[in-house]
Amino acid sequence: MKNILLICGSGASSGFMAASIRKAAKKNGREVSVKAISEAQLDEYIQTTDILLIGPHLAYMLEDLKNKMKGKNILIDIIPQSIYGALDGGAALELITKMEEA
């Protein structure tokens, strides 16, 4: 099972996105754990994270987070606004699959 962590400013909007990803994963028969947190909580959860997805409004943090994740086996990317704004769990799951295959 993959542990996916979504971060946004307060953790609220990413909570809806996480629920949508969980629903899409269940529909597709994939076992994933998806948590949504605020970026301030990242250090508490990073040890158990396989994939880190960043809300599009935090895109400016990508390089800093990549540097912070160096040496850890964590995939990291930004959720595009088109997926995040629509709360499209299926498209987010496709993004996750592409990250895993890269």
C-alpha atoms as an extended CHARMM CRD file, in Angstrom:
* protein
*
       102  EXT
         1         1  MET       CA              0.0000000000        0.0000000000        0.0000000000  PROA      1               0.0000000000
         2         2  LYS       CA              1.2650000000        3.4490000000       -0.9370000000  PROA      2               0.0000000000
         3         3  ASN       CA              1.1080000000        6.2460000000        1.6260000000  PROA      3               0.0000000000
         4         4  ILE       CA              0.1830000000        9.4620000000       -0.1270000000  PROA      4               0.0000000000
         5         5  LEU       CA              0.3930000000       12.8050000000        1.6130000000  PROA      5               0.0000000000
         6         6  LEU       CA             -1.2990000000       15.9400000000        0.2860000000  PROA      6               0.0000000000
         7         7  ILE       CA             -0.2980000000       19.3150000000        1.6310000000  PROA      7               0.0000000000
         8         8  CYS       CA             -1.9510000000       22.6920000000        1.3120000000  PROA      8               0.0000000000
         9         9  GLY       CA             -1.9340000000       25.8540000000        3.3710000000  PROA      9               0.0000000000
        10        10  SER       CA             -4.3620000000       24.7680000000        6.0750000000  PROA      10              0.0000000000
        11        11  GLY       CA             -5.1380000000       21.1780000000        5.1340000000  PROA      11              0.0000000000
        12        12  ALA       CA             -8.8000000000       21.9540000000        4.4420000000  PROA      12              0.0000000000
        13        13  SER       CA             -8.9730000000       22.0110000000        0.6380000000  PROA      13              0.0000000000
        14        14  SER       CA             -6.5930000000       19.0840000000        0.3720000000  PROA      14              0.0000000000
        15        15  GLY       CA             -8.9750000000       17.0870000000        2.5790000000  PROA      15              0.0000000000
        16        16  PHE       CA            -11.5810000000       17.1740000000       -0.1860000000  PROA      16              0.0000000000
        17        17  MET       CA             -8.9440000000       16.2090000000       -2.7530000000  PROA      17              0.0000000000
        18        18  ALA       CA             -7.7490000000       13.3160000000       -0.5690000000  PROA      18              0.0000000000
        19        19  ALA       CA            -11.3050000000       11.9890000000       -0.2430000000  PROA      19              0.0000000000
        20        20  SER       CA            -11.7190000000       12.1580000000       -4.0130000000  PROA      20              0.0000000000
        21        21  ILE       CA             -8.4590000000       10.2340000000       -4.5690000000  PROA      21              0.0000000000
        22        22  ARG       CA             -9.4980000000        7.5710000000       -2.0390000000  PROA      22              0.0000000000
        23        23  LYS       CA            -12.8280000000        7.1620000000       -3.8380000000  PROA      23              0.0000000000
        24        24  ALA       CA            -11.1230000000        6.8530000000       -7.2500000000  PROA      24              0.0000000000
        25        25  ALA       CA             -8.5720000000        4.3670000000       -5.8770000000  PROA      25              0.0000000000
        26        26  LYS       CA            -11.3190000000        2.1950000000       -4.3910000000  PROA      26              0.0000000000
        27        27  LYS       CA            -13.1840000000        2.2670000000       -7.6980000000  PROA      27              0.0000000000
        28        28  ASN       CA             -9.9900000000        1.1770000000       -9.4940000000  PROA      28              0.0000000000
        29        29  GLY       CA             -9.0970000000       -1.5110000000       -6.9640000000  PROA      29              0.0000000000
        30        30  ARG       CA             -5.9490000000        0.2460000000       -5.7260000000  PROA      30              0.0000000000
        31        31  GLU       CA             -4.9280000000        0.1930000000       -2.1060000000  PROA      31              0.0000000000
        32        32  VAL       CA             -3.6860000000        3.5930000000       -1.0240000000  PROA      32              0.0000000000
        33        33  SER       CA             -3.6160000000        5.6120000000        2.1310000000  PROA      33              0.0000000000
        34        34  VAL       CA             -4.2330000000        9.2950000000        1.4500000000  PROA      34              0.0000000000
        35        35  LYS       CA             -3.8070000000       11.9280000000        4.1680000000  PROA      35              0.0000000000
        36        36  ALA       CA             -4.3010000000       15.6670000000        3.8510000000  PROA      36              0.0000000000
        37        37  ILE       CA             -2.3820000000       18.0130000000        6.1130000000  PROA      37              0.0000000000
        38        38  SER       CA             -1.1900000000       21.5820000000        6.3010000000  PROA      38              0.0000000000
        39        39  GLU       CA              2.3680000000       22.2070000000        5.1870000000  PROA      39              0.0000000000
        40        40  ALA       CA              3.2540000000       23.0480000000        8.7840000000  PROA      40              0.0000000000
        41        41  GLN       CA              2.5890000000       19.3980000000        9.7660000000  PROA      41              0.0000000000
        42        42  LEU       CA              4.8500000000       17.8860000000        7.1040000000  PROA      42              0.0000000000
        43        43  ASP       CA              7.6850000000       16.8660000000        9.4370000000  PROA      43              0.0000000000
        44        44  GLU       CA              5.2690000000       14.8000000000       11.5430000000  PROA      44              0.0000000000
        45        45  TYR       CA              4.2260000000       12.6020000000        8.6120000000  PROA      45              0.0000000000
        46        46  ILE       CA              7.1690000000       12.5130000000        6.2290000000  PROA      46              0.0000000000
        47        47  GLN       CA              8.7280000000        9.2980000000        7.6050000000  PROA      47              0.0000000000
        48        48  THR       CA              5.7370000000        7.2240000000        6.4950000000  PROA      48              0.0000000000
        49        49  THR       CA              5.2030000000        8.9390000000        3.1300000000  PROA      49              0.0000000000
        50        50  ASP       CA              5.8170000000        7.3870000000       -0.2910000000  PROA      50              0.0000000000
        51        51  ILE       CA              4.2910000000       10.1450000000       -2.4160000000  PROA      51              0.0000000000
        52        52  LEU       CA              3.9950000000       13.8320000000       -1.5680000000  PROA      52              0.0000000000
        53        53  LEU       CA              1.5190000000       15.9110000000       -3.5460000000  PROA      53              0.0000000000
        54        54  ILE       CA              1.4860000000       19.6820000000       -3.2120000000  PROA      54              0.0000000000
        55        55  GLY       CA             -1.5460000000       21.9040000000       -3.7040000000  PROA      55              0.0000000000
        56        56  PRO       CA             -1.0450000000       24.2100000000       -6.7160000000  PROA      56              0.0000000000
        57        57  HSD       CA             -1.1330000000       27.3160000000       -4.5130000000  PROA      57              0.0000000000
        58        58  LEU       CA              2.0470000000       26.0410000000       -2.8030000000  PROA      58              0.0000000000
        59        59  ALA       CA              3.9470000000       25.4800000000       -6.0670000000  PROA      59              0.0000000000
        60        60  TYR       CA              6.5580000000       27.9950000000       -4.9350000000  PROA      60              0.0000000000
        61        61  MET       CA              7.6420000000       25.4600000000       -2.2800000000  PROA      61              0.0000000000
        62        62  LEU       CA              8.4800000000       22.6530000000       -4.7260000000  PROA      62              0.0000000000
        63        63  GLU       CA             12.2470000000       23.1470000000       -4.9350000000  PROA      63              0.0000000000
        64        64  ASP       CA             12.6290000000       23.5830000000       -1.1720000000  PROA      64              0.0000000000
        65        65  LEU       CA             10.5940000000       20.4370000000       -0.5650000000  PROA      65              0.0000000000
        66        66  LYS       CA             12.5950000000       18.4760000000       -3.1420000000  PROA      66              0.0000000000
        67        67  ASN       CA             15.7740000000       19.5000000000       -1.3260000000  PROA      67              0.0000000000
        68        68  LYS       CA             14.2350000000       18.5200000000        2.0030000000  PROA      68              0.0000000000
        69        69  MET       CA             13.3060000000       15.0830000000        0.5880000000  PROA      69              0.0000000000
        70        70  LYS       CA             16.7840000000       14.3420000000       -0.8200000000  PROA      70              0.0000000000
        71        71  GLY       CA             17.9860000000       10.9550000000        0.3640000000  PROA      71              0.0000000000
        72        72  LYS       CA             14.4480000000        9.8230000000        1.0910000000  PROA      72              0.0000000000
        73        73  ASN       CA             12.5870000000        7.5530000000       -1.3020000000  PROA      73              0.0000000000
        74        74  ILE       CA              9.6650000000        9.9730000000       -1.7330000000  PROA      74              0.0000000000
        75        75  LEU       CA              8.0880000000       10.9770000000       -5.0300000000  PROA      75              0.0000000000
        76        76  ILE       CA              6.9980000000       14.6110000000       -5.0810000000  PROA      76              0.0000000000
        77        77  ASP       CA              4.9580000000       16.7350000000       -7.4750000000  PROA      77              0.0000000000
        78        78  ILE       CA              2.4190000000       19.5370000000       -7.6930000000  PROA      78              0.0000000000
        79        79  ILE       CA             -1.2220000000       18.7280000000       -8.3570000000  PROA      79              0.0000000000
        80        80  PRO       CA             -2.1690000000       20.7910000000      -11.4110000000  PROA      80              0.0000000000
        81        81  GLN       CA             -4.8090000000       23.4470000000      -10.7780000000  PROA      81              0.0000000000
        82        82  SER       CA             -7.1290000000       21.8180000000      -13.3320000000  PROA      82              0.0000000000
        83        83  ILE       CA             -7.1850000000       18.6200000000      -11.2250000000  PROA      83              0.0000000000
        84        84  TYR       CA             -7.1620000000       20.3040000000       -7.8220000000  PROA      84              0.0000000000
        85        85  GLY       CA             -9.8450000000       22.8540000000       -8.6560000000  PROA      85              0.0000000000
        86        86  ALA       CA            -12.1720000000       20.1670000000       -9.9970000000  PROA      86              0.0000000000
        87        87  LEU       CA            -11.3630000000       17.7820000000       -7.1190000000  PROA      87              0.0000000000
        88        88  ASP       CA            -10.7810000000       15.1710000000       -9.8290000000  PROA      88              0.0000000000
        89        89  GLY       CA             -9.6000000000       12.1350000000       -7.8790000000  PROA      89              0.0000000000
        90        90  GLY       CA             -9.3800000000       10.0050000000      -11.0170000000  PROA      90              0.0000000000
        91        91  ALA       CA             -7.0170000000       12.4510000000      -12.7030000000  PROA      91              0.0000000000
        92        92  ALA       CA             -4.9810000000       12.7610000000       -9.4980000000  PROA      92              0.0000000000
        93        93  LEU       CA             -4.7050000000        8.9700000000       -9.3630000000  PROA      93              0.0000000000
        94        94  GLU       CA             -3.4460000000        9.0160000000      -12.9680000000  PROA      94              0.0000000000
        95        95  LEU       CA             -0.8360000000       11.6060000000      -11.9310000000  PROA      95              0.0000000000
        96        96  ILE       CA              0.2360000000        9.3270000000       -9.0700000000  PROA      96              0.0000000000
        97        97  THR       CA              0.5210000000        6.3450000000      -11.4400000000  PROA      97              0.0000000000
        98        98  LYS       CA              2.6640000000        8.3800000000      -13.8590000000  PROA      98              0.0000000000
        99        99  MET       CA              4.9090000000        9.4630000000      -10.9790000000  PROA      99              0.0000000000
       100       100  GLU       CA              5.3740000000        5.8180000000       -9.9530000000  PROA      100             0.0000000000
       101       101  GLU       CA              6.1960000000        4.7450000000      -13.5100000000  PROA      101             0.0000000000
       102       102  ALA       CA              8.7170000000        7.5270000000      -14.1720000000  PROA      102             0.0000000000
